[in-house]
Amino acid sequence: MTVLRTPAPNTGLADFLGWADKERDARGEAPFPARTADAVLTLLALRGADRRAGVPEPTARLLGPVLHEDLPALLCATPPEADAVPEILTALADRVRAAGRLNAKRHARLLAAIDEAVPEFRRAMADPRNLTWPRWYASLLRADGVDADDPEAVRAWLAAHEATPRADRPALPAPLHRSDVAARTFTVRVQLGEALLAAFARDVETPSPAGPLLPGPPLDADRPDEELSAELERIAAGLSDRWTAAGLSDALAEPDGPHAVLAPGPESIPHFALADRLLGEHLDYYGDSGRPLPPPPAPPAPDAIRALLHAAPLPAALAAGSGDVPPGIAERCFSGPAAVVWSEGTPEELTELAADILAAVVEDVGATSDSEYALDAAHLLYALYERGGTADSVVRKAAENGDLPVDPDLEDAPVPVPEPAPDGRPYEMPPRDRLPALLGVPDASEEDLAGLEDHARALAEVVDRLAATGCVFRTGDAYGLTPLGGAVLRHVLTAGHVAAPDAEELSEWEAAEVVAAVGSWPERTAADALTRWTAGRGVTAWSELLGAAEAAGQADFGAVDTPALFARLALAAVPAEALRGALTHPATGAHAHRLLTARGEAAPQDADRVPRTALAVLTLEELDDHRHRDRRTYPEAAPTTGERQPGPTATPAAPRTLPDAFDAAARDWPGGAPALAEALARADRSTTRRVMEALAESHPDPAVAALASRTERALRRAPRPATANERRP
């Protein structure tokens, strides 16, 4: 039997193992693994299990937290040791029944609950997201044949591992980053400390007949609160070592553990905070961390990372120990092992170092710059990645944040990058005659442009400080991510659990995943992604994409921005054969026909194949687009809540394009405006209601306004929302 070192909570472990070993020996079975049994009993007790039977009594309520949360994060177990967990729980149930604490019916229910909880336990034990530093290193040293209960052997293995060239060390299981393991380790240790504190409180306030669970700290010390905290921390470290490998906690403890460099905490990973900020940006944009961002263009090869990082001004100055570097940045990201990583690090470690430097600069800009954009450095980085890594315009970005409206169609448009100018050249705004085309404001006045240059210079100052990291460039008015910056930001985003696939991952997606993602990506970036995805798959791949777009549109009208998707398909030169195959689609057939017509490839009979439902969907999308444009152009005319009289609003800035668009559609629709309104409602009720609401208050024809008002009221009072079937004839 494995000998377990103190501290040993009062769980009755020795008596239980002695009893269980006799029972199992009589059946010809091997003894339970002591490490696994110790973890199961202790964690049940820390969760508040009753110990009146001499052991912690498992219950259905406790099985989930212990099996699915605690053991997968705290116990390093080989497959046979993990397989013993349900057997140990069954033996505990038998022991409690033998003590008269369970009748036959409750015993049977408990055994069924154990069986039910086991599949999720196995999944959680295999989930890399539950990996902590102690579990990781315990698994490595045990795989190397080291006795995990011999602290001297453990320390010798750690020393040898730290001396191993970084490129030869085992990599963390995908998709983990060091920041993931650091965060999980910190969280698990905090949770274990909280469980120990709660157990101590129970020992004091509601003592068990079996005696206290934990050894009592010397509360007669000068500072009993501090002594209690220190004692609980010692117990937590001891328990972690009992369940992973002896001596790991002290060896890996920050900041003074002899091998602390192997197990950095969140505070030792500067880009951990930047990852959190970029996650916040992504949630602000999309509300879902799983909404994928476009892959960066032309990512550098792994063996090129070192040269790119060494060529960057600020990292090179940090490595040289230059006195011109702000001391806060040097202390934050270029101390300890950073010098070794600089010269010997793997591509991933070098990417992490670049990320740490970038994160430190973001913090430094926010703390020291007087620019109005000083606190927006993280947002600027995210926005560059979110636009597919294409170059943006400083003055256009400044105008977006100022009082001068930029044409929304130009916000994601890439700008040409001129030949590089000498380093350190101050920012100059583009000539005034270029601004209308750049901003999409053809009649911008001098008053409109007043102050814009000051805003642009303030933005350029922040961009230039970011550019010193080698992750961002600015050439004239154009700025964007460098290849190093694309790789670094993708690393930081994925560390923050934002979906940021690379081109290889995208190539493995299903058609539905591609369709769901590319509609919100910049057009050129999305078109390139579609072309890459279909490469080598032939026409059937395009048909798969069109079929996925149809399925998404039928399931949920707003699930896919169909006009945006077809605009990207057009740029990607979707073959006419695939488009003709989609003409009969009830939700998207009209889009396929419109694209064929625009390219001059539509046959006379193609129009007859498009279902009326698809024409209604396309018409509704176009009308809703007019509604959106009117609201942007005339925001003071936005609808208000409450009942309103049909007819145009009194304000002269009432929406102007939607009424004309509706009238044009109604003229060509069989049955006119009433039939069109019904067809739109069948396409999607909620969108039709918004369109009719805008028409009711803006259409100059009282009859059409009254029709729109009646339709809107009927839809508002409808007992249920739109369904996919409503879109079908």
N, C-alpha and C positions, 0 to 999 in steps of 0.2 A: 504494500500500500504506500502511496506517495505520502511523505511527511509534510504537513502544512505548518508554516510558521505562524507565530502570533503576530498581530492581535487576532484572537479568535472570539467572535461574538458567541453568546450563549445560545446556540441553536440546537444543542443535543446531537451534533454531527457525529461524534465518536460513537455514541451508543447506537445511533441510527445505522451507521456503516457496519458496526459489529453485528447488529441484528440482520441487516440486509445481506451481508456476506454469508452468514450461516444459511439463510433462506435460499440464496442463489447457489451456494455450494451444493446444497442438497439436491438441486435441480440440474447440477452440472454446468452452471453458468458462471462466467467470470465476475469478479467483484466490480462494483461501480467505480468509475474514475473519481478519485477523491476531490480533485479540483472542481469538477462539474457538480458533484453533490454539494460541496461547500458553497458554490455560487448559488445554486437553486435554493438551498435552505436559508442562506443569509438574505438573499433578496426577497424571499417570501416574508421573512421576519421584518426586514426594513419596510416593507409595504404594509405592515401592521397585522400579519397573520397571528392568530391565537397560538400560544405555545403550551397550553395546559396539558396536551397529550405528550409532552416531552420533546416534541419537534414542532416546527412551524406547520400549521395546518393549511393545506392548499384549499382554495375555494374557487368557484367559477369566476367570481369577481376579480380575484387576484391573478388568474392565469394570463389574461391578456396583457396587463402591464409588465409582468415578470418575463413572459415568453416573447413578447413582441417588441418591448422597449428596452428592458434592462439587460437581459442576457446577451442580445445581439451586439450591444455596445460595450459590455464589460468583460465578457468571457472570451478568451482565446481557446478555441476547442477544435480538435481534429474531427473529421467526420464521425468516427466511432464515438468520440466523447460527446458530440452534439446529439448523436442518435440515442445516447443514454438518458437524455433529459426526460422524455416522456416516461421511460421506465422508472426513473427516480421519482417522478411525480406519482406514478401508479403505486410504487412501494410506500410513499408517504401516505397516500390515501388508505392503503391496507393497514399501515401502522396506526393511523388515527382510528380506523374502524376497530382494530384489535384493542385499542384503549377505551373503547366504548363511547367514542365521541362522534361516531357516524352510524346511522342505521343502514340497513341494506338498500333502501330506496335512495337515500342521499348519496351513498357510496356509488351506486350505479350511475346516478346523474353526474357525479364528479368525474368518474372515468370517461363518460361520454363527452364531457366538456374538455377533458384533456385531449381526447382524440380529435375533437373539432378544432382545437387551437394549434395542433401540431403543424399543419401545412403552412400557415402564416409564419410560424416560428422558423421553419426551415427557409422560407423565403427571406425573412429578416436577417437570419444568420449569414445568408449569401449576398445580401445587399451591400455593395461597396460603400454606400452612403453611411453605413453604421461603423465604418472603420475609424479607429482612434490610433494615436501613435503607439500606446502600449500594445494594443492588439496587433498592429502591423509588425513591430519589431519582434514581438513574441512569436508570431507566426514564422518570420524569417529565421530566427535563431533555432527554433524547434525543427524547421525544415533542414537546417544544417546539422542536425543531430546534437545540438547543445542541450544539456540538462537544464530545463527552465527553472528548476528548484535550487540550483547551485548559483548563488550570487557572484561568486568569483568567476565561474564560467560565463555567466551573462555579461559581466563587465569586460572580460577578455574579448568576447565576441563583438561587443559594441565598439571597443577600441579598434579592432581589426576592420570593422565595417566602416568606421569613420576614416580610416586610412586607405580604404579602397578607392581607386579613381572613380570619380563621379559617374563617368560614362559606363562603368562596370557594375554599378549598384542596381538592384532590381527596381523597376519603375512601379509607381503606384498603379493599382488597377484602374483601367479606364471606366468612367470619364473623370476620375478624381484629380483635383489639384491639391497642392500642399495646403492651400487655404481652406479647402473642404475638410481635410483631416484636422487641421488646427482648430477650426471652428467646432467640429464635432467633439474633439477631445475636451475643449473648454466647456462646452455645454454639458457633456456627460459628467465631468468632474463637479460642476456646480450642482447638478441634480443629485449626485451621490452625496455631496455635502448636505444638501437640504434633507435628504432621506435620513441621514445620520442624526441631524439635529432634531427631526421629528421623532426619531426613535428614542433619543435621549430624553425628550420631553415626556414621552409615554412612560419611560422608566421612572421618571420623577413623579408624574401626576397620576398615572394609573398603573402602578407596578403589577407585573404578572406574577402569579403564584410560582412560575418556573424561575423567578429571579430576574434581575436586570439583563437586558440583551447586551448592552455595551459595558465595557470596563469604565468605572467612574473616574473622571479627571479630578485632580487635587483642587477642589473648589475653595480650599483655605489659602490659596495663593494670594499674592498682593493684588493681582488683577484677575479675578476668577473668570470674567467674560472672555478675556484674551486667552487665558489658559484653556478654557473650554474649546474655543475656536481652534487653537493649535492642536489640541488633543484629537478633535474630530478630523482635522486635516491629516494627522498622523495615521489615524485609523483608516481613512479613505485611501491613503497611499499604500498602507499594508494590505487592504482588501484588493486593490488593483494589482499589486504584485502577486498575491495568492492566486488570482484568476488569469494572470498573464505570464509574468516571469519575475523571479525574485530580484529585487534591486533596481528594477526599471524606473520606478517613480523618482527615486533620488538621482539616478544617473541622468534622466531626461529633464529634470526640473529646471525651469528658468528662474533666475538668470545664472545660478551658480552651479548647476549640475555639470559634471565633467563632460557630458555628451549632450548638453542642451541644444547645441546647434543642429542635432538630428531631428529635433521635435519642436519646431518653432510654434509659438502661440500666435493668436491673432495680432497682438501688438507688435510682434516681430516681423510681420508681413505688411509693409506699408500699403501695398496695393489692395489689401483687404477692404480698406475704407473706400477706395475709389470704386471697387467692384460693387459695393453697396450703393454708392451714389448713382452708378450707371444703371443698376437694377431699378432704382427709383425713377430715373429718367424714362426707362423702358415702360414701366408701369404707368407713368403719366401719359405716355404716347398711346399705349395699346391696352393697358389694363390686364395684361396677361404675360407672364414671363416666358411662356411657351410659344408666343407669337414670334416666328423666326425673322431675324434680320438678314439682309442679303450678304452673301459671302464677299469678302474684300477682293478686289481685282489683283491679279498678279502677285500672290503671296510669295515671299522669299523662300528659297529652299532652306531647310534646317541648317545646312552647313554654311549658309550665307549670313546667319544672324550675327555671328561674332564680328565679322567685318563691318556690318552696318552699325552695330552698337559702338564699336571702337572708333568709327569715323564721326560719330555724333559729337558736337562740341562739348556739351555739359558732361556726359559720361566720361569722355576723355580727360576733361579737367578734373573730375572726381578721382579717376584712377591715378592721375599724376600728382594728386595732393595739392592742387592749385589753391592759393589763398584767395582767389577771386570768387570761389564758389561760396554761396551763403552757407554758414556753418550748420544751420538747421537741416539743410538738405544732406550734407555730408554725414551728419550724425544719424539722420533718419534712415538712410538707405545705402551708405557705403562704409559701414563699419562691420567688424566681425568677419564673417565668411565671404563678404562681397568681393574682397580682393582676390580670393581664391577662385570664386566663380568667374570673375573677369578674365582670368588667365586659363582656367581649367574647366569651366562649367560646361555642361551639356547645352544643346540648343534650347531646351525647355528652361533650364536654370538661367541662361542668359536672357531669355524672354521675360522671365520673372524679374530679373534685375532691372531690365529696361522698364518694366511695369512699375517697379518700386520707385525708380527715378522719376517717371512721369507722374506718379501719384504724389510724390514729394513736391514736385513743381506746382501741381494743381493747388496743393495746400499753401505753398509759399506765395503764389500769386494772390490767392484769396486773402492772405494775411498782410501782404506788403504793398500791393499795387493800389494806386488811386483810380484806376480805370473803372468806368461804370460797368464794365464787363468782368471785373476781377472775380466775382463770385460765380461766374458762368463758365469757367474753364471746363468743368466736367461736362456741362451741357454742350459746349462747342465740340468736344471730342465725340460725344454720343451722336450729335447731329451729323458729323462728318461720316461716321460709320453707318448710320441709318440711311444715308443717301447713297449707299453702295461704294463709299470711298472716292466718289468723283469730286472734282474740284468745285469749290464754291467761290462766291465773290464777297470780298470784305464789305464793299459798299452796299451790296444787296442785303447781306445779313444785317448790317447796321440799319438799313431802311426798314427791314421787317420788324426790328425792335423799336423803331421810332414811330413818327407820326405819318410817314409817307407809305401808303399801301402799295405792296408789290403784287403784281399779277400772280395769282396762285398757280397758274400753269407754268410759271418760270421758277418757282421756289426750288424745285428739285432739278432744274436744268443745269447740266454741267457747263462750266465756263472754260474757254481755252486757256491753256497755261503758256505764257510767253517764255522766251529763253531766259534762263536764270540770270539775275542781276548780281552784281558783287554783294557779298555779305554785308549786312549792316546798313543797307540803303534804306532811308526813311520812307514811310508809306506816302504814296501820292495817289489821290483819287483819280479815276479815269476821266478823260476829257468830258465836258458837259454834253457834247453831241453824242457820246456813246451811252449816256445814262438812260435815255428813254427806252432803248432796245434792251438794255441790261435789266432794268427794273420793270419793264412792261407798263410804263407810265408815259405815253406819247406826248402829253401836253404838260409835263411838269414845269411849274413856274419857278422863278428865282426864289420866291417865298417858300415853295415846297422844298427846295433844295437847301434852304438856309439851315445851317447847323449840321447838315448831313456829313460834311467832311470831318467835323470834330468827333462825331460818333464813330465814323470809320477809323479815324486815327486811334481812338480809345480801344476799339476792337483789335486793330492791328498790333497794338502793344501787347495784348494778351496772347495773340497768335504767335508773335515773335518769341515770347518767353517759352511757349510750348515747343516752338520749333527748335530750341536749343537742345531738346532731348533727342532729336533725330526722328521723332514720331510724326511731326507735322512740318509742312513746308509753307512758305509764302513767297510767291514770285509776283511782284507788282500787286495787283488787286486780287489775284487768284491765290487761294490757299486750300490745303487738303491734307490727307494722310499720306505719309510715305509708305513704301512696302513694309518697313519695320513697324510703323505705326499701325498698319492694318493687322499685322501679326500680334502686336502687343495688346491692342484693344480687343481683339477676338479672345485672347487669353483672359483678359480682365473680365470681359462680359461673361464668358463661360464660367469663370470662377464665381461670378455673381448669380449663376444659374439662369442667365438669359440665353435663349436659343439663338446661337450664332454659328450656323453650320459653315463648313468650308465646301468647296466645290465637289470634293469627293463624297461627302455626306449627302449633298443635294442630289447627286447622280443616283443614289440608292433609294430616294424617296418614291412613294407611290404617286400616281398622277393626282389623286385628290389632295395630297400634301402640297404638291407644287402649285396647283390652282389656288389653294387657300392662301399661299404665301405671296406669290408674285404680284397679285393685284395691288398691293400697297407699296411695292418696291418702285424705285425710279424706273421710268420706262425703258431706257437703254439697258440698265442693269438687268431688269426682268427679262427683256428680250434675249440678252446674252445667256441668261440662265435657262430659258426655254430651249434655246438652240443647243446648248450643251446637253440638256437632259434628253432631248430627242435624238442626238447624234448616235448613229449606229442602230437605232431602233426602227427606222423607216416610217412610212406613213401611219402604221398602226399606232405609233407613239402619239402622233398628233391627234388621232381619233380618241385615244385614251384621255388626253387632256380635255378635249371637247366634251367627251362623255362625262368626265368628272365635273366640268363646269355646269353641265345640264343637271346632274344629280344634286349638286350643291344648290343651284338655283331653285329646283323643285322642292328641296327640303326646307329651305329658308330663303326668302326673297333677299334679305340683307346679308346673307352669309358670304357672298362673293360680290365684289364690285365688277359686274359683268362688262360694262363699257370699258372700264380700265383694263380688264383682262384681255378683251379683244383688241384694244389698242396695242397692247404688248405682243399679242399674237401676230398682229399685222406687221409690227417692226421685225418680228422673228421670221417673217415670210412663211407663215403656215401654208402648206400646200392646198391648192384648190380642191383636190380630191377629198381631203379630210373635211374641208368646209362643206362640200356638197353632201357628204355623209351626215352632216349635222343639221341640214336644212329642216328636217322633220322634227327636230327636238321641240317639245312644247314650250319650253322656257327660253331657249337661247337660239332657236332656228332663225329668227329675224336678224340677229346679230351676224350670223354666218352669211346670210344673204346680203346684208348691207356691205360686209367686207368684200364679198365677191363682186358686187356691183361697183364699189369704189375702185377695185383693181381692174375693172373692165373684163371680168372673167365669168360673169353671170350669164347663163343661157336663158332664152325667153321663157321656158317652162319652169325655171327654178322658183320663180315667185309663187307659182301655184302650189308648191310643195310645203311652203311655210305655214304652219298652223296659225289660226287666228289668235290663239292664246299667246303665241310667241310675239305677234305684233302688238298685243296689249301690253305685254311685259316691257318691250322696247319703248313703246309710247309712254308708259308710266315712268320709266327710268329717265326719259328725256324731259318729261314735264317736271319731275322732281329736281332734275338738274337746273331747269329754269328757275324753280322756286328757290333753290340754294343761291344761285347767282343773284337773283333779285334781293334776297336778304343781305347778301354781302354788299351789294351796291347801294341799297336803301335800308340800312339797318333800323332806322326809325320807324319803318313800316312793318316791323316784325309783328306777327300776330300776338295778341294778348289773350289772357284767359277769360272765360265767361262767354255768355251769349252775345252775338253781334247781329246787327241788321245786314242783310245782303246788300251788296253794292260797293262801289269804290270808296276807299277812305278819303277823308277830307284833305289829308296831307298831299302836297304836290309831289312828294317823293315816293308815292305808292309804287309797288312793283309794276313793271311795264311789259316784260317779255313773256311771262306766263300766260296771260290772257290770249295774246296772239298765237302762241304755240298751241294752246288748247283749241282755239278756233280752227287752226289749220288742220289739226288732227281730226277734229269732228267733221270737217268738210269731206274728208276722204273715208270716214268710217260709215259702214252701212248702218242706217238708222240714226245717224247724226249724234248730237251731243248726249242725249239720254242713253242711247245704246253704248256709247263710248264710256260714259260714267260707270255703267254696270260692268262692262268688260274690265275696266281698271280695278274696280272693287274685287272682282274675282281674281285678278292677278295678285293683289296684296292689299289687304284692308287698311293696315296702319299707314302705309305710304300714301294710298289714295286719300285717306282722311286728311293727311297734312296738305296734300295738293288741293283738295276741295276747300279746305279751310282758307288757304291763301286766295283761291279763286273767288270765294264768296265775298271776300272783303275788297277785292281789287278789280273784278271784271266790270267793264263799263256797261255791258248789256244786262239790264235787270233780270231778264229771263234766265240767262246763263248763271248769273250770280245766285238766283233763287234755286236753280237746279243744284248748284254746287253746295249751297247751304243745306238743302234737304238731304243730299247724299252724305254730307259730313255728319249731320245729326243722326242719321240712320246707322252709320258706321260706328259712331260714338256709343250708341245705345245697344249695339249688337252684343249678344250674350257671350260670344266667344271670339278669340283672335283668329286670324287667318290661318289656314292649314294648306298643306301642299295640294290637297284635292281641289281647293278653291281655284287653283290656277289651271285646272284641267277642264276641257269642255264638257 
